[in-house]
Amino acid sequence: MPRNDFLETLIDALKYASSNISALLVGGIVFLLSAFIVGLPFFLGYITRCMRETITGNGILPEWDNIMDMFWVGLHMVIVFLAYALAYLVIISLIAIPVYIFRQLNMPNMVLLSTIVLVLTMAIVAVIFCVVFFASWVLFATTGSIRVALTPGRVQSLISRNPNGYVVALLASVAIIAIASVSALLVVIIPWVGFAAFSSLSFIYSKYYQANRGMV
């Protein structure tokens, strides 16, 4: 990934998401099924495959084959996702305790203050987790290890090897999400827009890893 080359990163990611129309069409259906849980392991497994193949030099969306292998990989990635979700809930629950206590003590001013702190914490933690989640995902894709993916030191090491490059990846990700949000205004294409967005994001972080893996 060219350092600080936001535009090139963004264009390459969008090209990747549309590089295999048949895979994109199937992906939209699987993304829709993910909302009903049944498709989630397949979706996560496929995006993990996208990461692996991008890192090894494949610049085209892979086909939807080796379904059972994809399913098992996806199940492992579900564990990584749930670990992040659980950590988020634990942090937020701890911050929410003062709100409950002040309500029981009938202290409205403190309820208001603690609620503001809670909301700010929810936003900050969500942003932080979003920043590091794809680093965890690409670590899982390359190692196949849930432990490695959830090791803070490994995640921090990957990000810190090229902070400027990771900032480019983050900015490109925000742009992808913004484009997807606008495109999703046409409700009927939401599943395919969502799938294309995740495919693009997988490409962005895989290229970051590819450029910096020798340092990790």
C-alpha positions as CSV (number, residue, x, y, z in Angstrom):
1,M,0.0,0.0,0.0
2,P,1.6,3.3,-1.0
3,R,2.2,5.4,2.1
4,N,-0.3,8.2,2.6
5,D,-1.8,7.5,-0.9
6,F,-5.4,7.7,0.2
7,L,-6.9,8.1,-3.3
8,E,-5.1,5.1,-4.8
9,T,-6.0,3.0,-1.8
10,L,-9.7,3.9,-2.1
11,I,-9.8,3.3,-5.9
12,D,-8.0,-0.1,-5.7
13,A,-10.4,-1.2,-2.9
14,L,-13.5,-0.3,-4.9
15,K,-12.1,-2.0,-8.0
16,Y,-11.5,-5.1,-6.0
17,A,-15.0,-5.2,-4.7
18,S,-16.3,-5.2,-8.2
19,S,-13.7,-7.5,-9.7
20,N,-15.9,-10.6,-9.8
21,I,-19.5,-9.9,-10.5
22,S,-20.8,-13.5,-9.9
23,A,-19.0,-13.6,-6.5
24,L,-20.5,-10.1,-5.7
25,L,-24.0,-11.3,-6.6
26,V,-23.7,-14.4,-4.4
27,G,-22.1,-12.3,-1.6
28,G,-25.0,-10.0,-1.4
29,I,-27.4,-12.9,-0.8
30,V,-25.1,-14.3,1.9
31,F,-24.7,-10.9,3.5
32,L,-28.5,-10.7,3.7
33,L,-28.7,-14.1,5.3
34,S,-26.1,-12.9,7.8
35,A,-28.8,-10.7,9.3
36,F,-30.6,-14.0,10.2
37,I,-27.4,-15.4,11.7
38,V,-27.5,-18.5,9.3
39,G,-25.3,-16.8,6.8
40,L,-22.8,-15.1,9.2
41,P,-20.2,-17.9,9.4
42,F,-20.1,-18.2,5.5
43,F,-19.9,-14.4,5.2
44,L,-17.1,-14.1,7.7
45,G,-15.3,-17.1,6.3
46,Y,-15.5,-15.6,2.8
47,I,-14.1,-12.2,3.8
48,T,-11.3,-14.0,5.7
49,R,-10.5,-15.9,2.4
50,C,-10.5,-12.5,0.6
51,M,-7.9,-11.3,3.0
52,R,-5.7,-14.4,2.7
53,E,-5.8,-14.4,-1.1
54,T,-5.2,-10.6,-1.3
55,I,-2.1,-11.0,0.8
56,T,-0.8,-13.7,-1.4
57,G,-1.3,-11.6,-4.5
58,N,-4.8,-12.4,-5.8
59,G,-6.5,-9.1,-6.8
60,I,-9.8,-10.6,-7.7
61,L,-12.7,-11.6,-5.4
62,P,-12.4,-15.4,-4.9
63,E,-15.1,-17.8,-6.0
64,W,-17.6,-19.2,-3.5
65,D,-16.2,-22.7,-3.3
66,N,-14.8,-25.0,-0.6
67,I,-18.0,-24.0,1.4
68,M,-17.4,-26.2,4.4
69,D,-13.9,-24.9,4.9
70,M,-15.2,-21.4,4.6
71,F,-17.9,-22.2,7.2
72,W,-15.4,-23.5,9.8
73,V,-13.1,-20.5,9.3
74,G,-16.1,-18.3,9.6
75,L,-17.1,-19.9,12.9
76,H,-13.7,-19.2,14.3
77,M,-14.1,-15.6,13.2
78,V,-17.5,-15.4,14.9
79,I,-15.6,-16.2,18.2
80,V,-13.2,-13.2,17.5
81,F,-16.2,-11.0,16.8
82,L,-18.0,-12.1,19.9
83,A,-14.9,-11.5,22.0
84,Y,-14.9,-7.9,20.9
85,A,-18.7,-7.6,21.5
86,L,-18.3,-9.1,25.0
87,A,-15.4,-6.8,25.9
88,Y,-17.5,-3.8,24.7
89,L,-20.5,-4.9,26.8
90,V,-18.4,-5.4,29.9
91,I,-16.8,-2.0,29.6
92,I,-20.1,-0.3,29.0
93,S,-21.8,-2.2,31.8
94,L,-19.2,-1.1,34.3
95,I,-19.5,2.6,33.2
96,A,-23.3,2.2,33.5
97,I,-23.2,1.2,37.2
98,P,-23.0,4.8,38.5
99,V,-26.1,5.8,36.4
100,Y,-28.1,3.1,38.2
101,I,-26.7,4.0,41.6
102,F,-27.5,7.7,41.2
103,R,-31.0,6.9,40.1
104,Q,-31.6,4.8,43.1
105,L,-30.2,7.7,45.3
106,N,-32.5,10.1,43.5
107,M,-29.6,12.4,42.4
108,P,-30.8,13.8,39.1
109,N,-27.7,16.0,38.4
110,M,-25.4,13.1,39.0
111,V,-27.6,10.9,36.8
112,L,-27.3,13.4,34.0
113,L,-23.5,13.7,34.4
114,S,-23.0,9.9,34.6
115,T,-25.2,9.4,31.6
116,I,-23.1,11.9,29.6
117,V,-20.0,10.0,30.6
118,L,-21.7,6.7,29.6
119,V,-22.6,8.0,26.2
120,L,-19.2,9.4,25.5
121,T,-17.6,6.2,26.7
122,M,-19.8,4.1,24.4
123,A,-18.8,6.3,21.4
124,I,-15.1,6.3,22.2
125,V,-14.8,2.6,22.9
126,A,-16.8,1.8,19.7
127,V,-14.4,3.9,17.7
128,I,-11.4,2.3,19.3
129,F,-12.7,-1.2,18.7
130,C,-13.6,-0.4,15.1
131,V,-10.0,0.9,14.6
132,V,-8.4,-2.3,15.8
133,F,-10.9,-4.9,14.8
134,F,-9.7,-5.2,11.2
135,A,-6.1,-5.6,12.4
136,S,-7.3,-8.5,14.5
137,W,-9.2,-9.9,11.5
138,V,-6.2,-9.8,9.2
139,L,-4.0,-11.4,11.9
140,F,-6.5,-14.2,12.2
141,A,-6.6,-14.6,8.4
142,T,-2.8,-14.9,8.2
143,T,-2.2,-17.1,11.3
144,G,-5.5,-19.0,11.7
145,S,-5.1,-18.4,15.4
146,I,-7.9,-16.8,17.5
147,R,-5.3,-16.3,20.3
148,V,-3.1,-14.2,18.0
149,A,-6.0,-12.2,16.7
150,L,-7.1,-11.3,20.3
151,T,-3.6,-10.6,21.6
152,P,-3.4,-6.8,22.2
153,G,0.3,-6.8,21.7
154,R,0.2,-8.4,18.3
155,V,-2.6,-6.0,17.2
156,Q,-0.7,-3.0,18.5
157,S,2.5,-4.2,16.9
158,L,0.8,-4.5,13.5
159,I,-0.7,-1.0,13.7
160,S,2.4,0.7,15.0
161,R,4.7,-0.7,12.3
162,N,3.4,1.9,9.9
163,P,1.1,4.4,11.7
164,N,0.8,6.7,8.7
165,G,-0.2,3.7,6.5
166,Y,-2.8,2.6,9.0
167,V,-4.2,6.1,9.1
168,V,-4.6,6.0,5.3
169,A,-6.3,2.6,5.7
170,L,-8.7,4.2,8.3
171,L,-9.5,7.2,6.1
172,A,-10.1,5.0,3.1
173,S,-12.4,2.8,5.3
174,V,-14.4,5.9,6.4
175,A,-14.8,6.9,2.7
176,I,-15.9,3.4,1.8
177,I,-18.5,3.4,4.6
178,A,-19.7,6.9,3.5
179,I,-20.1,5.8,-0.1
180,A,-21.9,2.6,1.0
181,S,-24.3,4.7,3.2
182,V,-25.2,6.9,0.3
183,S,-25.6,3.9,-2.1
184,A,-27.7,2.1,0.4
185,L,-30.4,4.8,0.2
186,L,-31.7,2.5,-2.6
187,V,-33.0,-0.1,-0.2
188,V,-33.1,-3.0,-2.6
189,I,-29.3,-3.0,-3.1
190,I,-28.4,-2.8,0.5
191,P,-27.1,-6.4,0.8
192,W,-24.8,-6.0,-2.2
193,V,-23.6,-2.6,-1.1
194,G,-22.9,-4.1,2.4
195,F,-21.0,-7.0,0.9
196,A,-19.0,-4.7,-1.4
197,A,-18.1,-2.4,1.5
198,F,-16.7,-5.3,3.6
199,S,-14.9,-6.7,0.6
200,S,-13.3,-3.3,0.0
201,L,-12.3,-3.0,3.7
202,S,-10.8,-6.5,3.6
203,F,-8.7,-5.4,0.6
204,I,-7.5,-2.2,2.4
205,Y,-6.3,-3.9,5.5
206,S,-4.8,-6.9,3.7
207,K,-2.7,-4.6,1.6
208,Y,-1.6,-2.8,4.7
209,Y,-0.6,-6.2,6.2
210,Q,1.1,-7.2,2.9
211,A,3.2,-4.0,2.9
212,N,4.2,-4.4,6.5
213,R,4.2,-8.1,7.3
214,G,8.0,-8.3,7.3
215,M,8.0,-5.9,10.2
216,V,5.5,-7.7,12.4
